[in-house]
Amino acid sequence: MMYKLTTTETIIRLSDNASIPMVMGNADYERYLQWVALGNVAQPADVPTPEQVARTLEVAEAGPVAKTWFAGQQAAIDFVRLTPAQQATAIDAMTLAQLRTVVKFLAVAVSMLIKRELL
């Protein structure tokens, strides 16, 4: 079994890419500690590039601003909570101004998600 450290409070088990929290009482974490006690060494954590650090900071700083903005967009929030079929019907019934509000909301939400998860 091989493991890889991360920059968070988790360890990755390489055989299945399981994320193991560093919490006593967690059977996987305790197996990891036993593995280390036998003289094994986990792979080091990947060091983030300066660009990744900058993106992480950007998302962290933008999060509270976006959350505040999202809270004021009740019509868009209501739209997101609809089923896809209900959304299709709602889009057909929206005015251009309503569509702009929903598109702006979704653009900000998708941008935040992509920055946080993919960049």
Secondary structure, 3 states (H helix, E strand, C coil): CCEEECCCCEEEECCCCEEEECCCCCHHHHHHHHHHHCCCCCECCCCCCHHHHHHHHHHHHHHHHHHHHHHCCHHHHHHHCCCHHHHHHHHHHCCHHHHHHHHHHHHHHHHHHHHHHCC
